[in-house]
Amino acid sequence: MSLQGSPDGLLHEGAITEPWEVVQQALDSVHPADAAVLLAQYKPQDIAHIVEILGPHQVLAAFEFLPFEVQKETLPHLSRDTVVRLISLMRPDERADLVEELDEDFQDQLLSLLIKAERQNLLKLLTYPEESAGAYMTTDYASLKATQTVREALDELRLQAPKKETIYYAYVVDASRHLIGILSLRDLIMARPESTVERIMSRQVISVPVDMDIELVAKEMRHYDFLAMPVVDDENRLVGIITYDDIFDVITEEATEDMYLLASLDTDERISSPIMRSVKLRSPWLFVNLGTALIASYTVSLFSETIAHFVVLASLMPLVAGLGGNAGTQSLTVVVRALALGEIEDRGKWMVVLRQMTVGLFNGALCGALLAMITLAWHHNPWLALIMWLAMIFNMIVAGCLGALVPIILRKLKLDPALGSSIFVTAATDTGGFFFFLGLATLFMDRILTHGV
Amino acid sequence: MSLQGSPDGLLHEGAITEPWEVVQQALDSVHPADAAVLLAQYKPQDIAHIVEILGPHQVLAAFEFLPFEVQKETLPHLSRDTVVRLISLMRPDERADLVEELDEDFQDQLLSLLIKAERQNLLKLLTYPEESAGAYMTTDYASLKATQTVREALDELRLQAPKKETIYYAYVVDASRHLIGILSLRDLIMARPESTVERIMSRQVISVPVDMDIELVAKEMRHYDFLAMPVVDDENRLVGIITYDDIFDVITEEATEDMYLLASLDTDERISSPIMRSVKLRSPWLFVNLGTALIASYTVSLFSETIAHFVVLASLMPLVAGLGGNAGTQSLTVVVRALALGEIEDRGKWMVVLRQMTVGLFNGALCGALLAMITLAWHHNPWLALIMWLAMIFNMIVAGCLGALVPIILRKLKLDPALGSSIFVTAATDTGGFFFFLGLATLFMDRILTHGV
């Protein structure tokens, strides 16, 4: 993938056996993201050792690419001085994310060591709710004044460049930091040097409020293809920017979250979670499912007499329930994903429910017909085949209806549309499948029995 | 969201009643992405009308933001001249994506109208396989020569700027277009004007081959936080770049795809698909599921005699199957997502299977115990409760095992790990659930019956 040879061989898992110059060279010769992968193979105390010897400035770029867990575990092994220098050097949003992960004692200790301006900025960033634009933004944005000439603006950006996350978009603010315009570096270098920022800036500024849900911010950035999105407070004062690389992560994490919720998984679980943690995170969902499964089980018990008369029903009933569950999950997934991507408008939601029911009707008729034929061939009983067909149609309509309705209702209740929805939908299709099939069988029992088995 | 008022009111659905100046003003006053949303409300012939009157150059930005379907439907309503001008103006990757959607006759017609250089470029882009880096890249990248001074390089970029997708990363190539270095515009404006490109460029160039799967390219760009990724041919010659905005879409689409495959949905289905298309796309999966459900059904039929003896089993057996299905989906989803995000290394995959089985064992014991107690309270039969507990444990181990194993095997077979995996896993947990529960019940029938109902 990368054009230069990877120096993996230089750093071995868990032990530093190489001279420092070799380690340093290995870290220097690759992209910081790859250096972080190399670093992450060491124990936290060894990483701390490397940070102490090479100096925070030297390892900063790689350190910022380390997972928070590793960053957090490394800090206690560093000297006070190094911690302060390292934290001070970090970008404000990375710094806030890390500090947020620390326990309160360590947080307080650290805050007391920072200089006042840094402390205030950090405290401010820590106040934004977890999934808001504020929590993801960086305060290191490039800003310009409207009255500057293009030449002055370029000089200004040259000065700001080393400290800013991006200088490719520059934001034009007035004396009270109100956001009045936006300018790209491309616009700037293409303009005549004696022109002014005011003349070439775009006044059609699109921005997001600091408390906006980051998922919606991601949607906006995808819509506009922005490299960075300005974040403003409720008086339209610029407070930060969110950059495209944060959005890469947001889109990925939101998708994971939806997938997990659709599968009744806690969003905190990871493939690397310890076994007992996975057990603990999954069992509440299984208990909920147990509750809904008991309803289906109780439904079957209502028809014990029917089953006792004609035990073949017990082997056929899972077909209706199972296919209904699959159809319900199909409708559910299409609707959950469309809600997440903002593809369902408020006024169109009844139409969505109706369409899913119609798809259910047709697929129920189709699969039901095939299943009826199989039943006929297997048990030579046309009445049994008929009720199989009817039960499939009824249950697939229920599947389409609830597959669409459950996420729409959850969204209406301001909950995540995927939250536990598959459990409710399959509970309905299981119960519905058993009820329709066994209910019809009870109704037509005489006719079924006259055709014998 | 946006700071300026939205002029939605000016354009009404499906009919142009406003004077052209008003329409033009409405389109001009918003971001092209929003102008595209306004345009998309019209019928294709009306959009064509707007393009003809305002001119391709004027509407280009908004047109590029329109969904391909709308672009495609608009073209036949345009004059030949306008089509050629519009297509020529489009960015190469957008153009190729659009032309790919057209039917062959129209494609040929269009190709014959383009100038030779454009035609060759377009034909080249059309040859890359659908999900490869080549299919997503643009050929409008900024390039520099190593020997240029910084001042010359900046002048060069100023010249290239209007035609290039981004000038924030510039690629340094030799006479045969071999990629030898990379330079950001930030580096350039911070460097002394009399320095040379050679001196300040980074030689640690990370690039991707033109035939690399776009999903892997997205993973690389997320890893490095790149704004653009250079794409090279097999002789390391630069052929294009992929920009961050394409990656927004790739990450989103890949997530949708995985979610769809996990739910046994065809990836071509959309919430807006016509009903009969949804029926057609979903039914094959339902037929597959029907086949696997028949295995479970057949398993139950093997135990008809047991059920006839003790009909309560028919109402309890769905509990074991249902909970197993849920647990299997949990394991499956964790593993599928981890595979997609590259979190499972090849040597670690047996460990993953083992861990999922262990989680299954514990959750089976836990849920099984609760279910056993409920069974005891409901049916006052300790032997029934015991086999319920054992069947739950066995089935949950199967769930964990296959939930992990199926996607790992599919990946090994170079298939998508999510492809139909939920059908196989639930087939196994249904069949397993029925088999363990009814099998144990058959073994212990004497003891169960002595405790009566």
Interface residues (C-beta under 8 A of the other chain):
Chain A: M1 S2 L3 Q4 S29 V30 H31 A33 L154 L157 R158 A161 P162 I167 Y168 L179 L185 R186 I189 M190 R203 Q204 V205 I206 S207 V208 M212 E220 M221 R222 H223 Y224 D225 L227 N236 Y244 D245 I247 F248 D249 I251 T252 A255 T256 D258 M259 Y260 L262 A263 S264 L265 E269 R270 I271 S272 I275 M276 S278 V279 R282 S283 W285 L286 F287 N289 L290 A293 L294 A296 S297 Y298 V300 S301 S304 I307 A308 V311 V312 L313 A314 S315 L316 M317 P318 L319 A321 G322 L323 G325 N326 A327 T329 Q330 L332 T333 V334 V335 V336 R337 A338 L341 E343 I344 V352 R355 T358 V359 F362 N363 L366 C367 L370 L371 I374 S422 I423 T426 D430 F434
Chain B: M1 S2 L3 Q4 S29 V30 H31 A33 L154 L157 R158 A161 P162 I167 Y168 L179 L185 R186 I189 M190 Q204 V205 I206 S207 V208 M212 E220 M221 R222 H223 Y224 D225 L227 N236 Y244 D245 I247 F248 D249 I251 T252 A255 T256 D258 M259 Y260 L262 A263 S264 L265 E269 R270 I271 S272 I275 M276 S278 V279 R282 S283 W285 L286 F287 N289 L290 A293 L294 A296 S297 Y298 V300 S301 S304 I307 A308 V311 V312 L313 A314 S315 L316 M317 P318 L319 A321 G322 L323 G325 N326 A327 T329 Q330 L332 T333 V334 V335 V336 R337 A338 L341 E343 I344 V352 R355 T358 V359 F362 N363 L366 C367 L370 L371 I374 S422 I423 T426 D430 F434
